[in-house]
Amino acid sequence: MNRWMPHGLNLCLGITLGVGGLTSCGPSSQPKIATSSPLVTDISHTIAKRQSIGNCWLYAASTWMESMALSYQNETLDVSESYWTWWYFHDQLIRNSVLDEITIGGSWAAARSIILKRGFVSEGDFIGEETAVEMSLRQKQAMTYINEQLTAGALQDPATRTPELIRQVLDEAFGSNMAEAETRALPANQKIITYLPSGQPLTLRDLLDQRSRFAWTEVSFPRVFGEGAVIGANVHDARRMLWTRVFRALNDRQPVVMRLMIDFNGLDNHDGTFKGDLLREKGVGKQGGHLTVLEDYTVKDVPGLGFIGRGDVSEELQEQALLGTLDHIIVKNSWGVNRPDRGIKDGITLFDRSYLEDQFAWKEDDEDPESPVNWYTTLGGFVLPAGY
């Protein structure tokens, strides 16, 4: 998680597949690794990691990719977020010759661009010491080092900031050898994720390149702006339709990505749930944008049944769940595996409907008492598979 603002600026601190006959390409029966609490559905996930800087958007991309590989290829990946972070820093330095401080905010589109251009490597193929490590301290150290070099070091003078020097400083910062890592990187068009019924393989590029009819795409949640703004029938209906699309994707074991705002005053540490009532009670706290990946959901007010959740239920009940009202969204987060200070167990965080759908106060700078306050819906949108 890190700072971002709405209205299209960057963030970060998340139906049956009818296109091309994808319906029969269901996930394998491989059990999930990360969590012990299945709900309506149960998305396969690898074990959670913990970000050390505000690049949740890259951790969301790796979580999504690892989940796809686990579900469809029965393959447990350990993708290097540090590798992508190196390239994100590199591209900033190349594009802006007068840059004096590295930024860490990004988006799903930015992550998608890096993966398509640079491919991916495992943790062990970039920084061996980070293999099976929950949190990369190297990323935080690298950011500090690079900013020092920009203000009073090798990168201070734009006239001498050559591409060769930039790569040298980045490798010094990360303790890496990018030239060697590049030889091990697998391009997105060579990583097969799944197959169509015809036997045609679908690659990582097929799922990310927006020119592909199989690409996952971003869908905005119908937000309402302004304190006390009334939600009209058209907005209510549009939200209901979008939730149904999200639920169908989750029922089909698709790792939907979610974009939202975080205010830690809304977090109940006892059960790891962000609650609208709690945020209203406490007011503005530490805030920022966040990208994360959905794990499951629960619903209430299902006709004839009431509540559905807390169990990997039958396909029949999953269909009936589509008729209910959202109760909670459950995500695999990038805040670590077990963190009592954030109520996290097995890498899981919950958000209640009120927290996601209601309007709250979001400051442009939560550390500035005089910073302007805007009121708008917490939830920003989703990244959904083709056909949903």
Rosetta blueprint (number, residue, H / E / L):
1 M L
2 N E
3 R L
4 W L
5 M L
6 P L
7 H L
8 G L
9 L L
10 N L
11 L E
12 C L
13 L L
14 G L
15 I L
16 T L
17 L L
18 G L
19 V H
20 G H
21 G H
22 L H
23 T H
24 S H
25 C L
26 G L
27 P L
28 S L
29 S L
30 Q L
31 P L
32 K L
33 I L
34 A L
35 T L
36 S L
37 S L
38 P L
39 L L
40 V L
41 T L
42 D L
43 I L
44 S L
45 H L
46 T L
47 I L
48 A L
49 K L
50 R E
51 Q L
52 S L
53 I L
54 G L
55 N L
56 C H
57 W H
58 L H
59 Y H
60 A H
61 A H
62 S H
63 T H
64 W H
65 M H
66 E H
67 S H
68 M H
69 A H
70 L H
71 S H
72 Y H
73 Q H
74 N L
75 E L
76 T L
77 L L
78 D L
79 V E
80 S L
81 E H
82 S H
83 Y H
84 W H
85 T H
86 W H
87 W H
88 Y H
89 F H
90 H H
91 D H
92 Q H
93 L H
94 I H
95 R H
96 N L
97 S L
98 V L
99 L L
100 D L
101 E L
102 I L
103 T L
104 I L
105 G L
106 G E
107 S L
108 W H
109 A H
110 A H
111 A H
112 R H
113 S H
114 I H
115 I H
116 L H
117 K H
118 R H
119 G L
120 F E
121 V L
122 S E
123 E H
124 G H
125 D H
126 F L
127 I L
128 G H
129 E H
130 E H
131 T L
132 A L
133 V L
134 E L
135 M E
136 S L
137 L H
138 R H
139 Q H
140 K H
141 Q H
142 A H
143 M H
144 T H
145 Y H
146 I H
147 N H
148 E H
149 Q H
150 L H
151 T H
152 A H
153 G L
154 A L
155 L L
156 Q L
157 D L
158 P H
159 A H
160 T H
161 R L
162 T L
163 P H
164 E H
165 L H
166 I H
167 R H
168 Q H
169 V H
170 L H
171 D H
172 E H
173 A H
174 F H
175 G L
176 S L
177 N L
178 M H
179 A H
180 E H
181 A H
182 E H
183 T H
184 R H
185 A L
186 L E
187 P L
188 A H
189 N H
190 Q H
191 K L
192 I E
193 I E
194 T E
195 Y E
196 L L
197 P L
198 S L
199 G L
200 Q L
201 P E
202 L E
203 T E
204 L H
205 R H
206 D H
207 L H
208 L H
209 D L
210 Q L
211 R L
212 S L
213 R L
214 F L
215 A L
216 W L
217 T E
218 E E
219 V E
220 S E
221 F L
222 P L
223 R L
224 V L
225 F E
226 G L
227 E L
228 G L
229 A L
230 V L
231 I L
232 G L
233 A H
234 N H
235 V H
236 H H
237 D H
238 A H
239 R H
240 R H
241 M H
242 L H
243 W H
244 T H
245 R H
246 V H
247 F H
248 R H
249 A H
250 L H
251 N H
252 D L
253 R L
254 Q L
255 P L
256 V L
257 V E
258 M E
259 R E
260 L E
261 M E
262 I E
263 D E
264 F H
265 N H
266 G H
267 L E
268 D E
269 N L
270 H L
271 D L
272 G L
273 T E
274 F E
275 K L
276 G H
277 D H
278 L H
279 L H
280 R H
281 E H
282 K H
283 G L
284 V L
285 G L
286 K L
287 Q E
288 G E
289 G E
290 H E
291 L E
292 T E
293 V E
294 L E
295 E E
296 D E
297 Y E
298 T E
299 V E
300 K E
301 D E
302 V E
303 P L
304 G L
305 L L
306 G E
307 F E
308 I E
309 G L
310 R L
311 G L
312 D L
313 V L
314 S L
315 E H
316 E H
317 L H
318 Q H
319 E H
320 Q H
321 A H
322 L L
323 L L
324 G L
325 T E
326 L E
327 D E
328 H E
329 I E
330 I E
331 V E
332 K E
333 N L
334 S L
335 W E
336 G L
337 V L
338 N L
339 R E
340 P H
341 D H
342 R H
343 G L
344 I E
345 K E
346 D L
347 G L
348 I E
349 T E
350 L E
351 F E
352 D E
353 R H
354 S H
355 Y H
356 L H
357 E H
358 D L
359 Q E
360 F E
361 A E
362 W E
363 K E
364 E L
365 D L
366 D L
367 E L
368 D L
369 P L
370 E L
371 S L
372 P L
373 V E
374 N E
375 W E
376 Y E
377 T E
378 T L
379 L E
380 G E
381 G E
382 F E
383 V E
384 L E
385 P L
386 A L
387 G L
388 Y L
